[in-house]
């Protein structure tokens, strides 16, 4: 079985649960994480402080604390 690490953040507002799944993949996932998000039809959040560079994204963050502002 392959193993991977990630962070699952969630918050509940009224009767709705909002979920953010983050995968910090390093150089292996450079440009592949965006493709995976598109294929899964989920928003792609670009962490500008990470590996690689992308030109299109749904959201861009400069630090983890930016996630709290979304």
ChimeraX attribute file (.defattr): number of C-alpha atoms within 10 A of each C-alpha:
attribute: neighborCount
match mode: 1-to-1
recipient: residues
	/A:1	3
	/A:2	3
	/A:3	4
	/A:4	8
	/A:5	9
	/A:6	10
	/A:7	10
	/A:8	10
	/A:9	11
	/A:10	11
	/A:11	10
	/A:12	9
	/A:13	8
	/A:14	6
	/A:15	5
	/A:16	8
	/A:17	9
	/A:18	9
	/A:19	11
	/A:20	14
	/A:21	9
	/A:22	12
	/A:23	13
	/A:24	14
	/A:25	15
	/A:26	10
	/A:27	11
	/A:28	9
	/A:29	15
	/A:30	15
	/A:31	13
	/A:32	12
	/A:33	17
	/A:34	20
	/A:35	13
	/A:36	13
	/A:37	14
	/A:38	13
	/A:39	9
	/A:40	9
	/A:41	9
	/A:42	12
	/A:43	13
	/A:44	17
	/A:45	18
	/A:46	21
	/A:47	19
	/A:48	13
	/A:49	11
	/A:50	14
	/A:51	16
	/A:52	13
	/A:53	12
	/A:54	12
	/A:55	5
	/A:56	11
	/A:57	14
	/A:58	10
	/A:59	12
	/A:60	14
	/A:61	15
	/A:62	12
	/A:63	11
	/A:64	10
	/A:65	9
	/A:66	11
	/A:67	14
	/A:68	6
	/A:69	7
	/A:70	7
